[in-house]
Structures are given as C-alpha cells and as structure tokens.
C-alpha cells in the first residue's frame, strides 16, 4: 500500500470524523464537487477548526472562489486549505491566490498486513459511551471542553473506543473510526499522572487488534510531535506532512 493511497484514506477518514461533529450540531459544512469545508463560527479565531480539503487541483481551482465566500459568510477571519504531500499543483494554486503555508501536520499510516500482530497486555475496556474519553481529553488539553462535549450527545458514536482503567479510574483512551477498509485513530491521550507507563501504546495495540478482527486492511492518523515516536514503534510509517495553507479574510 503506497503512501499516496494511505494519504487518500486518511483524507476520507478525517472528513468522516468531522461529519460526526457536524451531525451533533457543532461544525458547519459546505461542499462542492471534490471540495469539503468545515467551520466553527462559535470559535472564529481558532483556525485549527476552520479547514478545507480538496480531492484534486482541478476541483480546488474551480471551487476556490465559492469556498472563500463560504468562510467569509460565516464570519471566519482566517482558514486553511490542506495540501497533501506531493501535491505541488495544489500549493501553486493556493500561493497564486494569496495563501501562505502556515501549519504542518504529520500524517502516518500502515497496512495491517505489513505489521506483525501485537495485542495489548494491559486490560482495556471498549465503551459504547464517550464520557470518559471526553473527560480525559478535556483534562489533558485544558481547553475546548464545549467542543469535546459534542461527543457525549446521542446517538451513540459509530466508533470503537478503548479505555485503560486502573482501580476504576480512566488513565488512557482512544478511538477508531472505520471508513471503508481503514481505521482512523483519534483522541489518544494519557492522564498526566500515568505517563511513562506505555498506556497510550497499549490503547493503540488494542485499536489495531480490533481493526484486524473487523477485517480492515489499514490504519491512518494525524500525529502530534509528541506521539510520532510512539506510532513509529507500533509500525506506522511517515506519509509526509499535510500543509495547511492559510488565508485571511482581510
């Protein structure tokens, strides 16, 4: 499975992940052929949540004026269009339109057939509700509690959430979202007092084992700088950085 194929799977998975938030009333969505844009007008200055994705440079070229009108109409002061590794034409089009490369997000992925099975040794619990996951992420990140709380809203999320508990206390968690034959991994965090014990790796091993059991073929994720080394040890490979090209309304 090539890096480009895994990046395409990651883009589809991230868009599906954002649609879960939209369905619970938080994000807003606009689309055109080959284009998807998501905005969060309640937090207009948080550019991380004002994001657009395109399937081809041709779709970007044709839809960029309407995409910009969408963000401006939502009162968003700045937004980013994500360019996947190797898409020089997409970057060229955005540069010509006044966008500038601002953020880089490491993309990582693996084909399950290429990685030996390595089940977790720490007991994990699959939870149908997201209360523990939301509370732990809100505690670790220290912000966006209202944004994270959307995951508590019904109906139950169509995801596979694992929690590592000790004496009934959640210490680490994460979930997988299946899109096609690929599990996207999100919300992996460890409580500060439990770091250094390998619990995030245990959660990841559990998510990968579950993906195998469900007959999936790949896993993808967007990594933080702190998490990259953890994912590499589990068999994920670097797919290149996604570049967020930023545009300001004024």
N, C-alpha and C positions, 0 to 999 in steps of 0.2 A: 504494500500500500504506500503510495508516494506521499511526500509532504504536501503537495498541492491537493491531493484527494482528501487528506486529513484536514487541511485548512478549510476546504469546502464543507466538510461535515461539521466542523466547528462553527462556521458562519451560520449554517442552518440550525444548529443547536442553540446558539446564542439568541437568534431571532425567536425561536420557540420559547426559550426561557423568558424573554421579555414579554412575549404574548401572555404568559401565565400571569405576570404582574398586571398587564393591561386588563385581563379578564376580571381581575379583582379590584378594578377601579382606580388604579394608581397612575400608571403610564398612559399616555395618549399615543396613538399610532396613525401614521399616514403611509400610503403606499402608492406606487406606480409600477408599471412593468419593470421588474428587475431592481426595484428600489424599496427599501423599508426605512422609515424614520420613526424614532420614539422620542417623546419629550416628557418632561416632568415640570409643568408650569408652577406647581406649588413650591418648587425649589429652583427657580430660574437661573440662579448663579452657579448651581452645581453642574458644570459642563460634563462631568462624568455620565450624567443621566440623559444628556441631550445628544443622541447618537444616531448616525445613519449608516446603512450598509447597502452595497450595490453588487449585483451579480456579474456585471461586465462593464468595461469602459463605455460601450455604446449606450447602455442603459443610463449610466451616470451622465453622459454628455447630453442625452435627450431630456432627462428629468431634473437636472440640477436647478434650473430656474424655479420650477414648481416646488422642489424640496426646500429651497431657501425661503420661498413665500410662506410655506407651512411654518417653519421655525419663527420667522418674523411675526406671523399672525398669532402665534402662541405667546408672544412677548418674551422670547428667549434671547438673551443678549449675545450668547456665543454657543456654537455647536460644533461637533466633529463628524467628519466622514471617515470611516475606517477603510484603509487600503491594506490588502493582504500582501504578504511577501511576494516579490517578483512582479507585481503589477505596476510597472513603470508608467504605463499609459494613464492609469487612473491618477497617479501622483502628478503627472504632467498636466492633465486636465484641471485638477484642483489648484495647482500652482498658478496656472494661467487665469483662474477665476479669483485669485487673491487669497486662497487658503495657504496656511503655513503648517508644516509638520510640527506637532506640539507634544504628543504623548506616544509612548511605545508600550505595548502590552505583549509580553512573551506568550506565544502560542505553543502548546505542546500536545502530543498525541502518540498513540501506539496502536498497532494491530495486535489484538489479543493472541493471535496465533504465533506471534514473534516473541512472546514473553512467557516464561515458564509460570505455571500456576503456583501461587504463593499465598495460601489462605491465612487469615489473621489468627493470632494466638490469643489475643485479648478478647473476652466475650463482648459482643456487640448486640445491640437491640435494634430491630427495624421498627420504626414508629410510624403509624398512619397519620398522626397529627404533628404539627411543626412547632409546638410551644417551646420545647427545649432547644430546638435549633435556633429559633428566633431570639430567645433569651440569651443564649450563649454568644451568638453573633453580635447582638446589641451590646453585650458586656465587653466583648473583645474590641470592637471597633469604636465604642464610645460615642456613636452618633448614628443618625439615620434611623432612630427607633421607629418613627412613624412609617418610614419606607419599609423597614423589615417587617413591621406588624401586619402588612398585607398578606404575608404567607400564612397567617392564622385564620384568614377568612375562608368560609366554606365556598364551594365544595372542597373536599379533600384533594390535595395536590396529586397529580398523576406522576409522582416521583418516588424514588426509593431512598428513604432517609435512614441513616445509621447513626446511633449514639453509643459512645463508650461511657459507661457509668461505673462508679465505684461507690459502694455504700449508698446507692440510690441517687448519687449526685452526678449530673452530666458533666463530663470533662472534655469531650471532643465530639465532633459531629461532622456530617457532610451529607450531600445527597446527589443522586444520579438522575438525570433526565434522559429518557430514551427517545431518540429521533431516528427512525429507520433502523439501521443496524449498529447505531453508535450511541454509547452512553456519554453524555456530557456531565462533568463533575463540577459542583458548585458548593459554596458556603462551608468549605472545610476550615474549621478553626479548632483551637485548643485553648482551654482555660489557662490563664497565666500561671496559676499555681501547679499546673500539671505538665508544663512544657519540659522538654528534655527527656521524656519517657517513651517517645516514639508512638504516641497515641494517634497523631494525625496519619502516620504511615499505616497503622492498624486499621483505621477507618477506610483509608484508600484501598488497602488489600481486600477489605470486606466489600467495597463497592465494585472492585474488579472481579472478585469471585462471583458476586451476584450477576454482573453483566454476562459472564460466561454461562451461568446457569440459565439465563434468559435467552441464550443463543445469539447474543450480539457478537460483532466482529471487531469493534474498535472502541477506543475511549479517547476523548479530547477534553482540553481545559485551557483556560487562560490563567497563567501563573502570576503570583506576586514574586518579587525578587527573593523574599524570604523562603518561599515554597519551592523554588526551582530545584534546589538540590534534593529535596525530599522526593519530588516527582521523578527526577533522573534516576535515583536509586531504585525506583519501582519499575523502571523500564520505559518511561516516557522519553521521547526524543524532542529536541528543539525543532520547531517548524518555522522559525523566524519570528520577528516581531510584527504585530499589527501596528500600523502607524495611524494615529488619529490626526487628520488634517483639520485644523481649527479655522473657523470663520467667525468674525464678529459682526453683529448687526449694524454697528455704527462705523 
